[in-house]
Amino acid sequence: MDAAWIAPTVAVLALLIDLAIRIASLIVVPINRRPQTATAWLLAIFLIPYVGFILFLLFGSTKLPKARREKQVEINRYIVDTTDGIEDVVQNPRWPDWLQPVVELNRTLGAMPLVGGNTATLHVDYSESLRAMTDAVASAKRYVHVEFYILSYDKATREFFDALEAAVARGIIVRVLLDHVASIRSPGYRRTIRVLKRIGVRWQLMLPVQPLRGHYQRPDLRNHRKLLIIDGTIAFTGSQNMVDRSYNKRGNLRRGLQWKDLMVRFEGPIVAGINALFVTDWYSETDELLLRETLPRLESSGANALDAQVVPSGPGFEGENNLRLFNALLYNAQERIIITSPYFVPDESMLYAVTTAAQRGLDVQLFCSEVADQPLVYHAQRSYYEALLRAGVRIWLYAAPTVLHAKHFTIDDEVAVIGSSNMDMRSFTLNLEISVMVRGRSFVEALREIEERYREESRELMLEEWMTRPKRSKVLDNLARLTAGVQ
């Protein structure tokens, strides 16, 4: 070919490829995606065709590999079969009329039943929570199941690892799951793996991104759950990772950032539901099915016992179980909604549910952090403040340098939800999460006391103040909001 024709030919081919990418994207991207998500991806592809398209190929699918989804379906069938009729133990005429349909929704989506006869203890102090979990491991008689998004051996967690080692020495079966990407990004990852190997626990990475070993899925699909189960009788879950309060990161240490979390210790039949999530995740990673350890325990814990229901969610399920639960509760609230979420980046349906509740006269409050540890998410969250404040939502900013990382909300005086799930599109779509819905005035009252302590350490953001923020902040907030939909 004449050299003079090379450049025009390359230009024409590039133009044709660019046009083909755009046309293919218009056809493929909107399939089974929210309009806002599809629009965000199309915007990225049209502005930066080649880079945007490659990013879509890498990050566009929110589904786990087919084999993993099939395992989830298999476990769900087992849970339904072994827990059929359990709901009968918790029927109570004092329930609000709207609660039973919500329970049925959760059962349909996540397979787990609502069970009565539970007790719960809240742990609000970070160090005290670590001690409580360490003591629980020391009491184990049969097995210990550990599952954390971030698991790190450091000064703060050393005693917990020592307790695991002592349990192994006593002949206790100790199984450990840790998220691969989240843990490997934490300082001391190699040291943590060496310790797990040395003390002899049975451990496995969750959702490993190891293409050379045949392990690959969308890299930012993560297992965000935090679970500890002892002998099927005690379970801890909530927002806290097994790591120092600073996460040992230089930037956090330089800024003095400290995480504030909330964990809950459950006893009673709900422990079997929490353990069933561990069993599911262990099966997904190891092909070892621990069916006998998912069977429910039906002991009653007295007149003041709590009703509770585990709601699992994540890309292993067809629907966004946590989002559907949250929206159902928001629309059924009659008096008060108080939300605590470090990353509040709602989709359109949740934004409407929250603002509608405020507009119909309910007391709606949101607790979040004044300080940012994830700039993109922080600015995306801020982009919703004006709409929330104009609707009548009261926003409380927890004082820096503490990162309020707790994840829970309360509905009226009846129902609360606590777990690992943020109220953002990542937790709704990309992360494997656990939420526990609890019915019981004593539990809600305990959370109300914690919320009051948050209020004492926070300042209320007013609309007048917010509208005077610098223009550059408004631009950053709105740009970050666009990226939130690229999932």
Secondary structure, DSSP 4 states (H G I P E B T S, - for coil): --HHHHHHHHHHHHHHHHHHHHHHHHHHTTTTS-HHHHHHHHHHHHHSHHHHHHHHHHH---PPPHHHHHHHHHHHHHHHHHTTTGGGGG--TTS-TTHHHHHHHHHHHH-PPEEEEEEEEEE-SHHHHHHHHHHHHHT-SSEEEEEESSB--STTTHHHHHHHHHHHHTT-EEEEEEEHHHHHTSTTHHHHHHHHHHHT-EEEEES--BGGGTB-S-TT-EE--EEEEETTTEEEEES--BS-TTTT-HHHHHHT-EEE--EEEEESTHHHHHHHHHHHHHHHHH----GGGG--------TTPEEEEEEEESTTSSS-HHHHHHHHHHHH-SSEEEEE-SSEE--HHHHHHHHHHHHTT-EEEEEEESS-SSHHHHHHHHTTHHHHHHHT-EEEEEPTTEEE---EEEETTTEEEEES--EEHHHHHTEEEEEEEEE-HHHHHHHHHHHHHHHHTEEEE-HHHHTTS-HHHHHHHHHHHHHHT--
